[in-house]
Amino acid sequence: MAAMAGPAGAMGADGPGAAPGAPAADISGELAGFYRLIDSAIGACEEFREAVLRVEESLTRLRSARPPGPPPAVLGGDALRDAWSAYAEALLSMNRAVTHARAEGYRAAVDDGGVGLTELARLSGHSRQQVTRLVNRGRAAREDI
């Protein structure tokens, strides 16, 4: 019999979303890569959110500090430039992590769920070629983690 989940939000031996009675080995083997990709995407989103806040704070300071008259030679200075750089890096990182997680979902549907490429294309509204690329990208993403 599978282990019972603890308090709300806690993960039991079966893990989140595990079928009742599913062996724990299936979770650690098959779903571990999926959970790592999803967690990576969540972490990238958090980093992006923090970068956006830094840009917003820098812009707010710039707006408050901007005196009337002709603009200064360097608007925002190093702080704003650093904030924009961090924002751009976090945006790329988040996009990459979310793309990998999405591709893993397609890969899991085909490899683990037994859904055919044509059926998945029909369900998702994407072309079969695009679904094939996403599945292959999901396979590659699992190897990267």
C-alpha positions in Angstrom: 0.0 0.0 0.0 1.3 3.5 -0.9 2.3 5.9 1.8 -0.3 8.5 2.8 0.3 12.1 2.1 0.9 14.3 5.2 -0.5 17.8 5.9 -1.9 19.9 3.0 0.8 20.9 0.6 3.2 18.2 1.8 4.4 15.5 -0.6 4.0 11.9 0.5 6.1 9.0 -0.7 4.1 9.0 -3.9 4.8 12.6 -4.8 2.4 15.2 -6.1 0.0 13.9 -8.6 1.0 10.3 -8.2 -1.6 7.7 -8.7 -2.7 6.0 -5.5 -0.7 2.8 -5.0 1.9 3.7 -7.6 5.3 2.4 -6.6 7.7 5.1 -5.2 10.3 3.9 -7.7 8.2 5.1 -10.6 8.1 8.6 -9.1 11.8 8.8 -8.5 12.6 7.4 -11.9 10.1 8.6 -14.4 8.8 11.8 -12.8 12.0 13.0 -11.2 13.2 14.6 -14.4 9.8 16.1 -15.0 9.7 17.6 -11.5 13.2 19.0 -11.9 12.2 20.7 -15.2 9.1 22.2 -13.7 11.0 23.3 -10.5 13.6 24.9 -12.8 10.9 26.8 -14.7 9.3 28.0 -11.4 12.7 29.2 -10.1 13.4 31.0 -13.4 10.0 32.7 -13.1 10.9 33.9 -9.6 14.2 35.2 -10.7 12.5 37.0 -13.6 10.0 38.5 -11.2 12.8 39.9 -9.0 14.6 41.3 -12.1 11.4 43.1 -13.2 11.1 44.6 -9.7 14.7 45.9 -9.9 14.0 47.5 -13.2 10.8 49.0 -11.9 12.6 50.4 -8.8 15.4 51.8 -10.9 12.9 53.5 -13.2 11.0 54.9 -10.3 14.2 56.4 -8.8 15.1 57.8 -12.2 11.8 59.4 -12.6 12.0 60.9 -9.1 15.5 62.1 -9.6 15.0 63.6 -13.0 15.2 67.4 -12.7 13.2 69.6 -15.2 15.2 70.9 -18.2 17.5 69.1 -20.6 18.1 65.4 -19.9 21.4 64.5 -18.2 24.1 62.8 -20.3 23.5 59.3 -18.8 19.9 58.5 -17.8 19.8 56.1 -14.9 23.5 55.4 -14.7 25.0 52.1 -13.8 22.2 51.0 -11.6 19.6 51.1 -14.4 22.0 49.6 -16.9 22.7 46.7 -14.4 19.0 46.3 -13.7 18.2 46.1 -17.5 21.0 43.6 -18.0 19.7 41.4 -15.2 16.2 41.7 -16.6 17.3 40.6 -20.0 19.3 37.6 -18.6 16.4 36.6 -16.4 13.9 36.8 -19.3 16.1 34.5 -21.4 16.5 32.1 -18.6 12.8 32.0 -17.8 11.9 31.5 -21.4 14.3 28.7 -21.8 13.1 27.0 -18.6 9.4 27.3 -19.5 10.1 26.0 -23.0 11.9 23.0 -21.6 9.1 22.3 -19.2 6.5 22.6 -21.9 8.5 20.3 -24.2 8.8 17.8 -21.3 5.0 17.8 -21.1 4.7 16.8 -24.7 7.5 14.2 -24.3 5.8 12.7 -21.3 2.5 12.4 -23.1 4.2 10.5 -25.9 6.8 8.4 -24.1 5.1 7.9 -20.7 1.4 8.3 -21.6 1.4 6.4 -24.9 -0.3 9.2 -26.8 0.6 9.1 -30.5 2.1 12.1 -32.2 -0.8 12.5 -34.6 -3.3 12.4 -31.7 -1.2 14.8 -29.6 -1.1 17.2 -32.6 -4.9 17.0 -32.9 -5.4 17.6 -29.2 -2.9 20.5 -29.0 -3.8 22.2 -32.2 -0.2 22.1 -33.4 1.1 20.4 -36.5 2.5 16.9 -36.2 5.9 18.3 -37.2 5.8 20.9 -34.4 4.7 18.2 -31.9 7.6 16.0 -33.0 10.0 18.8 -32.5 8.6 19.5 -29.0 8.8 15.9 -28.0 12.4 15.7 -29.2 13.2 19.0 -27.4 11.7 17.4 -24.3 14.0 14.4 -24.6 17.0 16.7 -25.0 15.9 18.8 -22.0 15.8 15.7 -19.8 19.4 14.9 -20.8 20.5 18.5 -19.9 19.3 18.2 -16.3 
